[in-house]
Amino acid sequence: MSETRREAGGLGAAFGRVRRWASRTLLEPEYPLLAVEVRPGAVAAVRLAYEGRRLGLGAAAVVDLPEGTLDVSLTRPNVVDPEGFAATLRVALERAGALAGCPVSLVLPDPAVRLALVPAEGLRGRRADAEETIRFRLHKALPFDVRSARLAWDGTRGDQALVVVVLEEVVRGYEEALENLGFQPGVVEVSSLALASVPEAGAGEGDRLLVNWDDGYVSFLLRRGEEPLLARTLPGEIGSDGVARQATSTLQFYRDRLSGEGLQDVVLRAAAGPVDDAVAALAPALGCEPRLLEPWGALGGAQADTSASAQAVAAAAACA
């Protein structure tokens, strides 16, 4: 990813450095104006376009995937039906007005990727040495051979580094589908880290929680200022009650183990069902009403939108 883009403060700025993880292995590609998020049950595409000197929304589209197209997993290729996946991708990209041959950012679903916290000590030297250190520290903690994975990390703040790990065969399945349609995938993102880069009004140094609730999983990302505290993804259709219980346990862990004195902000991406139902399910568990993520904040003049359709394309919008 390009290092020239500046992220807004708070959780977005902190995770913004980590969401550039592809730049360290893909030779600093330029930010495309087109992004595709692959969700467990749908594909979202967002295309930005210049109107004079102002960058604005060109088009956005969401297309449901046929059942059985994907099997989102950490440990094996995710694309079960390549033809069905390619057909859905083609429709989404056509509806977004994308032309074959253009570069595209790719956003992966959280359960396809492992986010891990490791000690930051020893990671600020030569990249090759730091990468070897990370692979050694993680080799017993992962359900696959870390030598067969792509990884990136942010070890510049705090005592812990947030590391992103994904099997090569997992990410290549998604990239090859885009390449076969004539597109050029270069920037690879993770859904929750892309969402965490959305500019936040009034962001400060307090404790902030992002909840990414989509079909098939829920993720919790917690930071104190710019220091990562917690990153957990729970795969499976666990329902509203289950997500509420996991939110309660996350909050309890935050208080008991992380010396949490109160969350400054809770941001929710609600893509798994009705937006109001998601807010209602989480509010009692968290002791506050979460703020719905507004994906168009970076576009300046864009009208605020927290609707279900905006939630469905939020990570692609954050990445475009």
C-alpha positions as a Markdown table, in Angstrom:
| # | Residue | x | y | z |
|---|---|---|---|---|
| 1 | Met | 0.0 | 0.0 | 0.0 |
| 2 | Ser | 1.0 | 3.5 | -0.5 |
| 3 | Glu | 2.6 | 5.1 | 2.5 |
| 4 | Thr | 1.6 | 8.6 | 1.3 |
| 5 | Arg | -2.0 | 8.4 | 2.5 |
| 6 | Arg | -2.5 | 9.8 | 5.9 |
| 7 | Glu | -5.2 | 8.4 | 8.2 |
| 8 | Ala | -7.3 | 10.3 | 10.7 |
| 9 | Gly | -6.5 | 10.0 | 14.4 |
| 10 | Gly | -7.5 | 7.4 | 17.0 |
| 11 | Leu | -8.2 | 3.8 | 16.1 |
| 12 | Gly | -8.1 | 4.6 | 12.4 |
| 13 | Ala | -4.6 | 6.0 | 12.6 |
| 14 | Ala | -3.4 | 3.2 | 14.7 |
| 15 | Phe | -4.7 | 0.4 | 12.6 |
| 16 | Gly | -4.0 | 2.4 | 9.5 |
| 17 | Arg | -0.3 | 1.5 | 9.6 |
| 18 | Val | -1.2 | -2.2 | 10.0 |
| 19 | Arg | -3.7 | -2.2 | 7.2 |
| 20 | Arg | -0.7 | -1.3 | 4.9 |
| 21 | Trp | 0.5 | -4.8 | 5.5 |
| 22 | Ala | 0.4 | -5.7 | 1.8 |
| 23 | Ser | 2.7 | -2.8 | 0.9 |
| 24 | Arg | 5.6 | -4.6 | 2.6 |
| 25 | Thr | 5.3 | -7.6 | 0.4 |
| 26 | Leu | 3.8 | -6.1 | -2.8 |
| 27 | Leu | 6.3 | -3.3 | -3.5 |
| 28 | Glu | 4.2 | -0.3 | -2.4 |
| 29 | Pro | 1.5 | -0.4 | -5.0 |
| 30 | Glu | -0.6 | 2.8 | -5.6 |
| 31 | Tyr | -4.0 | 3.0 | -4.0 |
| 32 | Pro | -6.6 | 1.9 | -6.6 |
| 33 | Leu | -9.9 | 3.8 | -6.8 |
| 34 | Leu | -11.6 | 0.4 | -7.0 |
| 35 | Ala | -12.0 | -2.0 | -4.1 |
| 36 | Val | -13.7 | -5.4 | -3.7 |
| 37 | Glu | -14.6 | -6.9 | -0.3 |
| 38 | Val | -15.3 | -10.6 | -0.3 |
| 39 | Arg | -17.7 | -11.3 | 2.5 |
| 40 | Pro | -18.8 | -14.9 | 3.5 |
| 41 | Gly | -22.2 | -14.4 | 1.7 |
| 42 | Ala | -21.7 | -11.6 | -0.7 |
| 43 | Val | -19.2 | -9.5 | -2.8 |
| 44 | Ala | -19.1 | -5.8 | -2.5 |
| 45 | Ala | -17.5 | -3.4 | -5.0 |
| 46 | Val | -16.9 | 0.3 | -4.6 |
| 47 | Arg | -15.5 | 2.6 | -7.3 |
| 48 | Leu | -14.4 | 6.1 | -6.6 |
| 49 | Ala | -14.2 | 8.8 | -9.3 |
| 50 | Tyr | -12.9 | 12.4 | -9.6 |
| 51 | Glu | -15.4 | 15.1 | -10.0 |
| 52 | Gly | -13.1 | 18.0 | -11.0 |
| 53 | Arg | -10.5 | 17.9 | -8.2 |
| 54 | Arg | -12.8 | 16.3 | -5.7 |
| 55 | Leu | -12.8 | 12.5 | -5.1 |
| 56 | Gly | -16.3 | 11.1 | -4.8 |
| 57 | Leu | -18.3 | 7.9 | -5.0 |
| 58 | Gly | -18.6 | 6.6 | -8.6 |
| 59 | Ala | -20.7 | 3.6 | -7.9 |
| 60 | Ala | -21.2 | 0.8 | -5.4 |
| 61 | Ala | -22.7 | -2.7 | -5.7 |
| 62 | Val | -23.4 | -5.7 | -3.5 |
| 63 | Val | -24.1 | -9.1 | -5.0 |
| 64 | Asp | -25.0 | -12.2 | -3.0 |
| 65 | Leu | -22.9 | -15.3 | -3.5 |
| 66 | Pro | -24.6 | -18.6 | -4.3 |
| 67 | Glu | -24.7 | -20.9 | -1.4 |
| 68 | Gly | -21.6 | -23.1 | -1.2 |
| 69 | Thr | -19.4 | -20.8 | -3.3 |
| 70 | Leu | -17.0 | -20.0 | -0.4 |
| 71 | Asp | -15.8 | -21.9 | 2.6 |
| 72 | Val | -14.0 | -19.2 | 4.6 |
| 73 | Ser | -11.1 | -20.8 | 6.5 |
| 74 | Leu | -7.7 | -20.1 | 7.9 |
| 75 | Thr | -6.2 | -23.4 | 6.8 |
| 76 | Arg | -7.4 | -24.2 | 3.3 |
| 77 | Pro | -8.4 | -22.6 | 0.0 |
| 78 | Asn | -11.6 | -20.6 | 0.4 |
| 79 | Val | -13.0 | -20.6 | -3.1 |
| 80 | Val | -15.0 | -23.9 | -3.4 |
| 81 | Asp | -16.9 | -23.0 | -6.6 |
| 82 | Pro | -14.5 | -20.9 | -8.8 |
| 83 | Glu | -17.0 | -20.5 | -11.6 |
| 84 | Gly | -19.8 | -19.3 | -9.3 |
| 85 | Phe | -17.4 | -17.0 | -7.5 |
| 86 | Ala | -16.1 | -15.5 | -10.8 |
| 87 | Ala | -19.6 | -14.9 | -12.0 |
| 88 | Thr | -20.6 | -13.1 | -8.9 |
| 89 | Leu | -17.4 | -11.0 | -9.0 |
| 90 | Arg | -18.1 | -10.1 | -12.6 |
| 91 | Val | -21.7 | -8.9 | -11.9 |
| 92 | Ala | -20.5 | -6.8 | -8.9 |
| 93 | Leu | -17.7 | -5.2 | -10.8 |
| 94 | Glu | -19.9 | -4.5 | -13.8 |
| 95 | Arg | -22.6 | -2.9 | -11.6 |
| 96 | Ala | -19.8 | -0.7 | -10.1 |
| 97 | Gly | -18.8 | 0.4 | -13.5 |
| 98 | Ala | -15.3 | -1.1 | -13.3 |
| 99 | Leu | -13.3 | -1.8 | -16.4 |
| 100 | Ala | -11.2 | -4.8 | -16.9 |
| 101 | Gly | -7.5 | -4.1 | -16.7 |
| 102 | Cys | -7.7 | -1.6 | -13.8 |
| 103 | Pro | -6.0 | -2.1 | -10.5 |
| 104 | Val | -8.1 | -3.2 | -7.6 |
| 105 | Ser | -7.8 | -3.5 | -3.8 |
| 106 | Leu | -8.9 | -6.8 | -2.3 |
| 107 | Val | -10.5 | -7.0 | 1.1 |
| 108 | Leu | -10.5 | -10.4 | 2.8 |
| 109 | Pro | -13.0 | -11.6 | 5.3 |
| 110 | Asp | -11.6 | -11.7 | 8.9 |
| 111 | Pro | -11.9 | -15.5 | 9.4 |
| 112 | Ala | -9.5 | -16.1 | 6.4 |
| 113 | Val | -6.8 | -14.2 | 8.3 |
| 114 | Arg | -5.2 | -14.5 | 11.7 |
| 115 | Leu | -4.6 | -11.3 | 13.7 |
| 116 | Ala | -2.1 | -11.9 | 16.5 |
| 117 | Leu | -0.4 | -9.8 | 19.2 |
| 118 | Val | 3.3 | -10.5 | 19.7 |
| 119 | Pro | 6.0 | -8.7 | 21.8 |
| 120 | Ala | 7.3 | -5.7 | 19.8 |
| 121 | Glu | 10.8 | -6.2 | 21.2 |
| 122 | Gly | 13.2 | -7.2 | 18.4 |
| 123 | Leu | 10.9 | -6.1 | 15.5 |
| 124 | Arg | 12.3 | -2.6 | 14.9 |
| 125 | Gly | 15.5 | -3.7 | 13.2 |
| 126 | Arg | 16.0 | -5.2 | 9.7 |
| 127 | Arg | 12.8 | -6.4 | 8.2 |
| 128 | Ala | 14.2 | -9.8 | 7.3 |
| 129 | Asp | 15.3 | -10.3 | 10.9 |
| 130 | Ala | 12.0 | -9.1 | 12.3 |
| 131 | Glu | 10.1 | -11.4 | 10.0 |
| 132 | Glu | 12.1 | -14.4 | 11.1 |
| 133 | Thr | 11.5 | -13.5 | 14.7 |
| 134 | Ile | 7.7 | -13.2 | 14.2 |
| 135 | Arg | 7.6 | -16.5 | 12.3 |
| 136 | Phe | 9.5 | -18.2 | 15.2 |
| 137 | Arg | 7.2 | -16.7 | 17.8 |
| 138 | Leu | 4.0 | -17.8 | 16.0 |
| 139 | His | 5.0 | -21.2 | 14.6 |
| 140 | Lys | 3.4 | -23.1 | 17.5 |
| 141 | Ala | 0.3 | -20.8 | 17.8 |
| 142 | Leu | -1.0 | -21.2 | 14.3 |
| 143 | Pro | -3.0 | -24.1 | 12.8 |
| 144 | Phe | -0.8 | -24.1 | 9.7 |
| 145 | Asp | 2.9 | -23.8 | 8.7 |
| 146 | Val | 3.8 | -20.1 | 9.1 |
| 147 | Arg | 6.5 | -20.6 | 6.5 |
| 148 | Ser | 3.7 | -20.9 | 3.9 |
| 149 | Ala | 2.1 | -17.6 | 4.9 |
| 150 | Arg | 2.2 | -14.0 | 4.1 |
| 151 | Leu | 2.6 | -11.7 | 7.1 |
| 152 | Ala | 3.0 | -8.0 | 8.1 |
| 153 | Trp | 3.0 | -6.2 | 11.3 |
| 154 | Asp | 3.2 | -2.9 | 13.1 |
| 155 | Gly | 5.8 | -2.8 | 15.8 |
| 156 | Thr | 6.3 | 0.9 | 16.1 |
| 157 | Arg | 4.0 | 1.7 | 19.0 |
| 158 | Gly | 3.6 | 0.2 | 22.5 |
| 159 | Asp | 4.9 | -3.1 | 23.8 |
| 160 | Gln | 3.0 | -5.3 | 21.4 |
| 161 | Ala | 2.9 | -5.6 | 17.6 |
| 162 | Leu | -0.3 | -6.5 | 15.7 |
| 163 | Val | 0.6 | -9.1 | 13.2 |
| 164 | Val | -1.5 | -10.1 | 10.2 |
| 165 | Val | -1.0 | -13.7 | 8.9 |
| 166 | Val | -2.7 | -15.4 | 5.9 |
| 167 | Leu | -1.8 | -18.6 | 4.1 |
| 168 | Glu | -0.5 | -18.0 | 0.5 |
| 169 | Glu | -3.0 | -20.5 | -0.9 |
| 170 | Val | -5.9 | -18.7 | 0.7 |
| 171 | Val | -5.1 | -15.2 | -0.6 |
| 172 | Arg | -4.1 | -16.5 | -4.0 |
| 173 | Gly | -7.5 | -18.1 | -4.6 |
| 174 | Tyr | -9.1 | -14.6 | -4.3 |
| 175 | Glu | -6.4 | -12.9 | -6.3 |
| 176 | Glu | -6.5 | -15.3 | -9.1 |
| 177 | Ala | -10.3 | -14.9 | -9.5 |
| 178 | Leu | -9.8 | -11.2 | -10.1 |
| 179 | Glu | -6.8 | -11.8 | -12.4 |
| 180 | Asn | -8.9 | -14.2 | -14.5 |
| 181 | Leu | -11.4 | -11.4 | -15.0 |
| 182 | Gly | -8.7 | -9.0 | -16.2 |
| 183 | Phe | -8.2 | -7.0 | -13.1 |
| 184 | Gln | -4.9 | -6.3 | -11.3 |
| 185 | Pro | -5.1 | -7.0 | -7.5 |
| 186 | Gly | -2.3 | -5.4 | -5.6 |
| 187 | Val | -3.4 | -4.0 | -2.3 |
| 188 | Val | -4.7 | -6.7 | 0.0 |
| 189 | Glu | -6.6 | -5.7 | 3.1 |
| 190 | Val | -8.3 | -7.4 | 6.1 |
| 191 | Ser | -11.9 | -6.3 | 6.6 |
| 192 | Ser | -11.7 | -5.2 | 10.2 |
| 193 | Leu | -8.4 | -3.3 | 9.7 |
| 194 | Ala | -9.8 | -1.6 | 6.7 |
| 195 | Leu | -12.8 | -0.5 | 8.7 |
| 196 | Ala | -10.6 | 0.7 | 11.5 |
| 197 | Ser | -9.0 | 3.2 | 9.1 |
| 198 | Val | -12.2 | 5.1 | 8.5 |
| 199 | Pro | -11.7 | 8.6 | 9.8 |
| 200 | Glu | -13.3 | 9.2 | 13.2 |
| 201 | Ala | -14.7 | 12.6 | 14.4 |
| 202 | Gly | -13.2 | 13.6 | 17.8 |
| 203 | Ala | -10.9 | 10.6 | 18.0 |
| 204 | Gly | -8.6 | 10.8 | 21.0 |
| 205 | Glu | -6.2 | 8.7 | 23.1 |
| 206 | Gly | -8.8 | 6.7 | 25.1 |
| 207 | Asp | -9.8 | 3.1 | 24.8 |
| 208 | Arg | -11.7 | 2.4 | 21.6 |
| 209 | Leu | -13.5 | -0.8 | 20.4 |
| 210 | Leu | -14.4 | -1.7 | 16.9 |
| 211 | Val | -17.0 | -4.5 | 16.4 |
| 212 | Asn | -17.2 | -6.0 | 12.9 |
| 213 | Trp | -20.3 | -8.1 | 12.7 |
| 214 | Asp | -20.9 | -9.8 | 9.4 |
| 215 | Asp | -22.5 | -13.1 | 8.2 |
| 216 | Gly | -20.5 | -15.9 | 9.5 |
| 217 | Tyr | -18.3 | -14.1 | 12.1 |
| 218 | Val | -17.8 | -11.2 | 14.5 |
| 219 | Ser | -14.5 | -9.5 | 15.3 |
| 220 | Phe | -13.5 | -7.3 | 18.2 |
| 221 | Leu | -10.5 | -4.9 | 17.8 |
| 222 | Leu | -9.5 | -2.9 | 20.9 |
| 223 | Arg | -6.8 | -0.2 | 21.3 |
| 224 | Arg | -5.6 | 2.1 | 24.0 |
| 225 | Gly | -4.5 | 5.2 | 22.1 |
| 226 | Glu | -2.3 | 3.7 | 19.4 |
| 227 | Glu | -1.4 | 0.6 | 21.3 |
| 228 | Pro | -3.1 | -2.7 | 20.4 |
| 229 | Leu | -4.8 | -4.4 | 23.3 |
| 230 | Leu | -7.0 | -7.1 | 21.8 |
| 231 | Ala | -7.8 | -8.6 | 18.4 |
| 232 | Arg | -10.2 | -11.6 | 18.2 |
| 233 | Thr | -12.4 | -13.1 | 15.5 |
| 234 | Leu | -15.1 | -15.6 | 16.2 |
| 235 | Pro | -16.2 | -17.5 | 13.1 |
| 236 | Gly | -19.6 | -19.2 | 12.7 |
| 237 | Glu | -23.2 | -18.2 | 12.7 |
| 238 | Ile | -23.6 | -17.5 | 16.4 |
| 239 | Gly | -26.7 | -15.3 | 16.3 |
| 240 | Ser | -27.5 | -12.1 | 18.2 |
| 241 | Asp | -27.5 | -13.8 | 21.7 |
| 242 | Gly | -24.1 | -15.4 | 21.0 |
| 243 | Val | -22.6 | -12.1 | 19.7 |
| 244 | Ala | -24.0 | -10.3 | 22.8 |
| 245 | Arg | -22.4 | -12.9 | 25.1 |
| 246 | Gln | -19.0 | -12.5 | 23.3 |
| 247 | Ala | -19.3 | -8.8 | 23.6 |
| 248 | Thr | -19.9 | -9.2 | 27.4 |
| 249 | Ser | -16.9 | -11.5 | 27.7 |
| 250 | Thr | -14.7 | -9.1 | 25.7 |
| 251 | Leu | -15.7 | -6.2 | 28.0 |
| 252 | Gln | -15.1 | -8.3 | 31.1 |
| 253 | Phe | -11.6 | -9.3 | 29.8 |
| 254 | Tyr | -10.9 | -5.7 | 29.1 |
| 255 | Arg | -11.8 | -4.6 | 32.6 |
| 256 | Asp | -10.1 | -7.6 | 34.5 |
| 257 | Arg | -7.0 | -8.2 | 32.4 |
| 258 | Leu | -6.3 | -5.0 | 30.6 |
| 259 | Ser | -7.0 | -2.5 | 33.4 |
| 260 | Gly | -9.9 | -1.0 | 31.4 |
| 261 | Glu | -11.5 | 2.0 | 33.0 |
| 262 | Gly | -14.1 | 2.6 | 30.3 |
| 263 | Leu | -14.4 | 2.8 | 26.5 |
| 264 | Gln | -14.2 | 6.2 | 25.0 |
| 265 | Asp | -15.9 | 5.0 | 21.8 |
| 266 | Val | -17.5 | 1.8 | 20.4 |
| 267 | Val | -17.9 | 1.6 | 16.6 |
| 268 | Leu | -20.1 | -1.1 | 15.0 |
| 269 | Arg | -20.1 | -2.3 | 11.4 |
| 270 | Ala | -23.4 | -4.2 | 11.2 |
| 271 | Ala | -23.6 | -6.2 | 8.0 |
| 272 | Ala | -25.1 | -9.4 | 9.3 |
| 273 | Gly | -28.7 | -8.3 | 9.5 |
| 274 | Pro | -31.0 | -5.3 | 10.3 |
| 275 | Val | -28.9 | -2.5 | 11.6 |
| 276 | Asp | -31.2 | -1.5 | 14.4 |
| 277 | Asp | -31.3 | -5.1 | 15.6 |
| 278 | Ala | -27.5 | -5.2 | 15.8 |
| 279 | Val | -27.4 | -2.0 | 17.8 |
| 280 | Ala | -30.1 | -3.3 | 20.1 |
| 281 | Ala | -28.3 | -6.6 | 20.7 |
| 282 | Leu | -25.0 | -5.1 | 21.6 |
| 283 | Ala | -26.0 | -2.0 | 23.6 |
| 284 | Pro | -27.0 | -4.0 | 26.8 |
| 285 | Ala | -23.9 | -6.2 | 26.6 |
| 286 | Leu | -21.5 | -3.2 | 26.2 |
| 287 | Gly | -23.3 | -0.8 | 28.5 |
| 288 | Cys | -23.6 | 1.8 | 25.8 |
| 289 | Glu | -25.1 | 2.2 | 22.4 |
| 290 | Pro | -22.5 | 1.5 | 19.7 |
| 291 | Arg | -22.0 | 4.1 | 17.0 |
| 292 | Leu | -22.7 | 2.8 | 13.5 |
| 293 | Leu | -19.7 | 3.0 | 11.2 |
| 294 | Glu | -20.1 | 5.7 | 8.5 |
| 295 | Pro | -18.0 | 4.6 | 5.6 |
| 296 | Trp | -18.0 | 7.8 | 3.5 |
| 297 | Gly | -16.4 | 10.1 | 6.0 |
| 298 | Ala | -13.1 | 10.2 | 4.1 |
| 299 | Leu | -14.9 | 11.7 | 1.1 |
| 300 | Gly | -15.5 | 15.1 | 2.8 |
| 301 | Gly | -18.6 | 16.3 | 1.2 |
| 302 | Ala | -20.3 | 12.9 | 1.2 |
| 303 | Gln | -23.6 | 12.7 | 3.1 |
| 304 | Ala | -23.4 | 10.7 | 6.3 |
| 305 | Asp | -24.9 | 7.2 | 5.7 |
| 306 | Thr | -25.2 | 4.4 | 8.3 |
| 307 | Ser | -27.8 | 2.4 | 6.4 |
| 308 | Ala | -27.7 | -1.3 | 5.8 |
| 309 | Ser | -26.5 | -0.7 | 2.3 |
| 310 | Ala | -23.6 | 1.4 | 3.6 |
| 311 | Gln | -22.7 | -1.3 | 6.1 |
| 312 | Ala | -22.6 | -3.8 | 3.3 |
| 313 | Val | -20.0 | -1.9 | 1.4 |
| 314 | Ala | -18.1 | -0.3 | 4.3 |
| 315 | Ala | -14.8 | -2.2 | 4.1 |
| 316 | Ala | -14.6 | -1.8 | 0.3 |
| 317 | Ala | -15.4 | 1.9 | 0.7 |
| 318 | Ala | -12.6 | 2.3 | 3.4 |
| 319 | Cys | -10.1 | 0.6 | 1.1 |
| 320 | Ala | -10.9 | 2.4 | -2.2 |
